[in-house]
Amino acid sequence: MGEGMGKGDCMKVRKKTGVFLVLLFLLALVPAVTVNAGFRRVKVKENGAYRYYYRYYTSKTRYLKGSRTTDNAAAYKRWVFKNIKKNGKTYTYCFDENGYMQVGWKRLTTKACKGAWYWYYFDNSGRMLKSRTKNGHYLQSNGRMLTNDWHNGIYYGEDGSAVSGYRQDVKNGFRKTKKGVKYRQADGTYAQKKWVCIKDSLGKYNWYYFYSSGYMAKNTWVGSRHVDKNGRLDSLKKI
């Protein structure tokens, strides 16, 4: 018969078993490793060729993706995602229904705009451009391309391109657009939701009212006061 296990051997086995159990207990206390949120490049086969896209993952398997409206139109609120962090800063990005990050010009709409369409531009990094000019088009602080309005002395037409031939009446601060007339004040801002007394070319002072949109009221009532077709306060008409 072979030699039996001695008392010392039993103690060694119990000691190793105890160490193993302690290690298992410590591992159980360590939280599961999670994948940080962020952009990942994905490889996609299209028409027999491979292309690379970027997705923004919020977990190991979940990523941001847009959806389509019933008329197959890309809707702003369903495609655009705000406050996405990258390199310590937050930006606005656009993702399609596959979660692929979009770049370039995108024509999007919102319910808040009552179905109106607006153009937005996303650079090669996917970030929405705001408050700057791109390819001769001005992008406003909300990212929308400016149309039928002025910016820094330049008029942008229906397609967002700068239009030559338009003049601003700098003498009295009026700005004429296809939508109406605005008045630029000395500090560079436009008169909004208030009455303004303006001196005309003949040296006569007239009162005008400008809505919250900045456009002049014409041939209508503003409270108990009436303005004529030129926007001047009609002192003869009162309620």
QUICOR-V359416 format. One record per residue. N is the residue number from 0. SS is DSSP state (H for helix, E for strand, C for the rest). NEAR is the number of other C-alpha atoms within 8 Angstrom. Layout:
n = <N:N>
ss = <SS:SS>
near = <NEAR:NEAR>
//
This chain:
n = <0:1:2:3:4:5:6:7:8:9:10:11:12:13:14:15:16:17:18:19:20:21:22:23:24:25:26:27:28:29:30:31:32:33:34:35:36:37:38:39:40:41:42:43:44:45:46:47:48:49:50:51:52:53:54:55:56:57:58:59:60:61:62:63:64:65:66:67:68:69:70:71:72:73:74:75:76:77:78:79:80:81:82:83:84:85:86:87:88:89:90:91:92:93:94:95:96:97:98:99:100:101:102:103:104:105:106:107:108:109:110:111:112:113:114:115:116:117:118:119:120:121:122:123:124:125:126:127:128:129:130:131:132:133:134:135:136:137:138:139:140:141:142:143:144:145:146:147:148:149:150:151:152:153:154:155:156:157:158:159:160:161:162:163:164:165:166:167:168:169:170:171:172:173:174:175:176:177:178:179:180:181:182:183:184:185:186:187:188:189:190:191:192:193:194:195:196:197:198:199:200:201:202:203:204:205:206:207:208:209:210:211:212:213:214:215:216:217:218:219:220:221:222:223:224:225:226:227:228:229:230:231:232:233:234:235:236:237:238>
ss = <C:C:C:C:C:C:H:H:H:H:H:H:H:H:H:H:H:H:H:H:H:H:H:H:H:H:H:H:H:C:C:C:C:C:C:C:C:E:E:E:E:E:E:E:E:E:C:C:E:E:E:E:E:E:E:E:E:C:C:C:C:C:E:C:C:C:C:E:C:C:C:C:C:E:E:H:H:H:H:E:E:E:E:E:E:E:C:C:E:E:E:E:E:E:E:C:C:C:C:C:E:C:C:E:E:E:E:E:E:C:C:C:C:C:C:C:E:E:E:E:E:E:C:C:C:C:C:E:C:C:C:E:E:E:C:C:E:E:E:C:C:C:C:C:E:C:C:C:E:E:E:C:C:E:E:E:C:C:C:C:C:E:C:C:C:C:C:C:E:C:C:C:C:E:E:E:C:C:C:C:E:E:E:E:C:C:C:C:C:E:C:C:C:E:E:E:E:E:E:C:C:C:C:C:E:E:E:E:E:E:C:C:C:C:C:E:C:C:C:E:E:E:C:C:E:E:E:C:C:C:C:E:E:E:E:E:E:E:C>
near = <2:3:4:4:6:6:6:6:8:9:8:8:8:8:8:8:8:8:8:8:8:8:8:8:8:8:7:7:6:6:5:4:4:6:6:7:9:8:8:8:8:8:8:8:8:7:4:5:6:8:8:8:10:11:14:12:13:11:10:9:6:7:10:10:11:13:10:11:8:5:5:6:8:12:12:9:8:9:14:11:10:8:7:10:8:8:4:5:7:9:11:11:14:15:16:12:10:7:13:11:13:10:13:8:8:9:9:12:13:12:6:5:8:6:8:7:9:9:10:14:12:16:10:7:6:11:12:13:11:10:10:8:8:7:4:7:12:13:17:11:7:7:12:11:12:11:10:12:10:10:8:4:6:8:12:17:11:7:6:12:10:10:9:5:4:6:4:9:9:7:5:9:10:12:12:9:10:6:6:8:10:14:12:11:9:5:4:6:7:9:12:10:10:8:8:9:8:9:10:9:6:5:6:7:8:10:10:14:12:16:11:7:7:12:13:13:12:10:10:8:8:9:5:7:12:14:16:11:7:7:12:11:11:9:7:4:7:7:4>
//
